[in-house]
Amino acid sequence: MKYLYCIISLAALTGCLAAQASAQSGAAREVFGENKEFRTATARAEKSIERYAEQLDKTDKALNKLSRSDSKLQERYKAFSGGLKDLEKAQVKAADDIQKMMAAATDYFAEWDKANMLISDPDLRTDSFRRRSQMFGMYERFASVISGSANDLGPMMTSLRDLNTFFGANITQETVESASKQIQACRDQAQELRDRIDDVRQKLGQLLDEAK
């Protein structure tokens, strides 16, 4: 009877250890999978932001050329208007990719937390928590800069659309000159946004390197 009890106890212990090992392996797979999704989404967001930045430069240059006094005013307006449409498309794509990246980040950090709780070695657990905290801090800084960029983006896009509508109704050298103050203000807004985007790209690049 005593022998049978030992066998049952050993079987129970073995089952418990097997369940723990299975849970740890499952947690590791989940974190690895979410990390892959996070890295993929982050890389995609990085490319979309870069394309938006490039289109912003093109649109700003087209607006600057619109201020020139020559016979190609109509042609320059079409270039500016077309550039604005492309900028709006790039904005939608970047916003969508950033949203997907943030959703992937939420899942990634949540799975990382779960996995940390299954690490029995105190030193390994502490190190994992530290690394998780470090990367999450980088992610929070990126999110903060993105939020600031969104605050700059709205007014600038409104200014660009106002100018596009204004010139679309009547594009002459006189109307361009009358809007010179608004053109310069819009270009200043674009420069402020470019500075924000440079900061976003830097922080996003650091985050992507850390996630590898």
C-alpha positions as CSV (number, residue, x, y, z in Angstrom):
1,M,0.0,0.0,0.0
2,K,2.8,2.4,0.9
3,Y,4.6,1.5,-2.3
4,L,1.4,2.2,-4.3
5,Y,1.0,5.6,-2.5
6,C,4.6,6.5,-3.5
7,I,3.9,5.6,-7.1
8,I,0.7,7.7,-7.2
9,S,2.6,10.6,-5.6
10,L,5.4,10.3,-8.0
11,A,3.0,10.2,-10.9
12,A,1.2,13.3,-9.6
13,L,4.5,15.2,-9.2
14,T,5.7,14.1,-12.6
15,G,2.4,15.3,-14.1
16,C,2.7,18.6,-12.3
17,L,6.2,19.2,-13.5
18,A,5.2,18.2,-17.0
19,A,2.3,20.7,-16.9
20,Q,4.7,23.4,-15.7
21,A,7.2,22.7,-18.4
22,S,4.4,22.7,-20.9
23,A,3.2,26.1,-19.7
24,Q,6.7,27.5,-19.8
25,S,7.2,26.2,-23.4
26,G,3.8,27.5,-24.4
27,A,4.6,30.9,-22.9
28,A,7.9,31.0,-24.7
29,R,6.2,30.2,-28.0
30,E,3.6,32.9,-27.4
31,V,6.1,35.6,-26.6
32,F,8.3,34.6,-29.6
33,G,5.3,34.7,-31.9
34,E,4.1,38.0,-30.6
35,N,7.6,39.4,-30.8
36,K,7.7,38.4,-34.5
37,E,4.4,40.1,-35.1
38,F,5.6,43.2,-33.2
39,R,8.8,43.4,-35.2
40,T,7.0,42.9,-38.5
41,A,4.4,45.6,-37.6
42,T,7.0,48.0,-36.4
43,A,9.1,47.6,-39.6
44,R,6.0,48.2,-41.7
45,A,5.1,51.3,-39.7
46,E,8.7,52.6,-40.1
47,K,8.4,52.3,-43.9
48,S,5.0,54.0,-44.0
49,I,6.3,56.9,-41.9
50,E,9.3,57.2,-44.1
51,R,7.1,57.3,-47.2
52,Y,4.9,60.0,-45.6
53,A,8.0,62.1,-44.7
54,E,9.1,61.8,-48.4
55,Q,5.7,62.9,-49.7
56,L,5.6,65.7,-47.2
57,D,8.9,67.1,-48.6
58,K,7.5,66.8,-52.2
59,T,4.3,68.6,-51.3
60,D,6.2,71.4,-49.4
61,K,8.5,71.9,-52.4
62,A,5.5,72.1,-54.7
63,L,3.9,74.7,-52.5
64,N,7.1,76.7,-52.5
65,K,7.3,76.6,-56.3
66,L,3.8,77.8,-56.4
67,S,5.0,81.1,-55.0
68,R,7.2,81.8,-58.0
69,S,6.3,84.5,-60.5
70,D,6.1,82.9,-64.0
71,S,3.8,81.6,-66.6
72,K,3.7,78.1,-65.3
73,L,1.3,78.9,-62.4
74,Q,-1.4,76.5,-63.5
75,E,1.1,73.7,-63.9
76,R,2.6,74.4,-60.5
77,Y,-0.8,74.4,-58.9
78,K,-1.6,71.0,-60.4
79,A,1.7,69.6,-59.0
80,F,0.8,71.0,-55.5
81,S,-2.8,69.7,-55.6
82,G,-1.6,66.2,-56.8
83,G,1.1,66.2,-54.1
84,L,-1.5,66.9,-51.5
85,K,-3.7,64.0,-52.6
86,D,-0.7,61.7,-52.4
87,L,0.2,63.1,-49.0
88,E,-3.4,62.3,-47.7
89,K,-3.0,58.7,-49.0
90,A,0.4,58.4,-47.3
91,Q,-1.1,59.7,-44.1
92,V,-4.0,57.2,-44.1
93,K,-1.5,54.3,-44.7
94,A,0.9,55.5,-42.0
95,A,-1.9,55.9,-39.5
96,D,-3.2,52.4,-40.2
97,D,0.2,50.8,-39.9
98,I,0.9,52.7,-36.6
99,Q,-2.4,51.5,-35.2
100,K,-1.6,47.9,-36.1
101,M,1.9,48.3,-34.6
102,M,0.4,49.5,-31.3
103,A,-2.1,46.6,-31.2
104,A,0.8,44.2,-31.8
105,A,2.8,45.9,-29.0
106,T,-0.1,45.5,-26.6
107,D,-0.2,41.7,-27.2
108,Y,3.6,41.4,-27.1
109,F,4.1,43.1,-23.8
110,A,1.1,41.3,-22.3
111,E,2.5,37.9,-23.3
112,W,5.9,38.9,-22.0
113,D,4.4,39.6,-18.6
114,K,2.7,36.2,-18.5
115,A,6.0,34.5,-19.4
116,N,7.9,36.3,-16.7
117,M,5.6,35.0,-14.0
118,L,6.5,31.4,-15.0
119,I,10.3,31.9,-14.6
120,S,11.4,30.3,-11.4
121,D,15.0,31.5,-11.3
122,P,14.9,34.8,-9.5
123,D,17.9,36.3,-11.3
124,L,16.5,35.3,-14.7
125,R,13.1,36.7,-13.8
126,T,14.6,40.0,-12.6
127,D,16.6,40.3,-15.8
128,S,13.6,39.6,-18.0
129,F,11.5,42.1,-16.1
130,R,14.2,44.7,-16.5
131,R,14.5,44.1,-20.2
132,R,10.8,44.2,-20.6
133,S,10.6,47.5,-18.7
134,Q,13.4,49.0,-20.8
135,M,11.8,48.1,-24.1
136,F,8.4,49.3,-22.9
137,G,9.9,52.6,-21.8
138,M,11.2,53.0,-25.4
139,Y,7.8,52.1,-26.8
140,E,6.2,54.7,-24.5
141,R,8.6,57.4,-25.7
142,F,7.7,56.5,-29.3
143,A,4.0,56.7,-28.5
144,S,4.4,60.1,-26.9
145,V,6.2,61.5,-29.9
146,I,3.6,60.0,-32.2
147,S,0.9,61.8,-30.2
148,G,2.7,65.1,-30.5
149,S,3.1,64.6,-34.3
150,A,-0.7,64.0,-34.6
151,N,-1.2,67.3,-32.8
152,D,1.0,69.1,-35.4
153,L,-0.5,67.1,-38.3
154,G,-4.1,68.3,-38.0
155,P,-3.5,72.0,-38.3
156,M,-0.9,71.6,-41.1
157,M,-3.3,69.4,-43.2
158,T,-6.1,71.9,-42.7
159,S,-3.9,74.7,-43.9
160,L,-2.8,72.7,-47.0
161,R,-6.4,71.9,-47.9
162,D,-7.5,75.5,-47.4
163,L,-4.8,76.7,-49.8
164,N,-5.7,74.0,-52.3
165,T,-9.4,75.0,-52.2
166,F,-8.5,78.7,-52.4
167,F,-6.2,78.3,-55.4
168,G,-8.5,75.8,-57.1
169,A,-11.2,78.4,-57.3
170,N,-9.0,81.0,-58.9
171,I,-5.2,80.6,-59.4
172,T,-3.6,83.8,-60.5
173,Q,-0.4,85.6,-59.5
174,E,-2.5,88.0,-57.5
175,T,-4.2,85.3,-55.5
176,V,-0.9,83.6,-54.8
177,E,0.6,86.9,-53.6
178,S,-2.5,87.5,-51.4
179,A,-2.0,84.1,-49.7
180,S,1.8,84.6,-49.2
181,K,1.4,84.8,-45.4
182,Q,-0.7,81.6,-45.3
183,I,1.8,79.8,-47.5
184,Q,4.7,80.7,-45.3
185,A,2.7,79.7,-42.2
186,C,1.9,76.4,-43.8
187,R,5.5,75.8,-44.7
188,D,6.5,76.6,-41.1
189,Q,4.0,74.0,-39.9
190,A,5.4,71.5,-42.3
191,Q,8.9,72.1,-40.9
192,E,7.8,71.6,-37.3
193,L,6.1,68.3,-38.4
194,R,9.3,67.2,-40.2
195,D,11.2,67.7,-37.0
196,R,8.7,65.6,-35.1
197,I,8.9,62.9,-37.7
198,D,12.6,62.8,-37.5
199,D,12.3,62.2,-33.8
200,V,9.6,59.5,-34.4
201,R,11.8,57.7,-36.9
202,Q,14.8,57.8,-34.6
203,K,12.8,56.3,-31.7
204,L,11.1,53.8,-33.9
205,G,14.5,52.6,-35.2
206,Q,15.8,52.2,-31.7
207,L,12.8,50.2,-30.8
208,L,13.1,48.0,-33.8
209,D,16.8,47.3,-33.0
210,E,15.9,46.4,-29.5
211,A,13.2,44.0,-30.6
212,K,15.5,41.9,-32.8
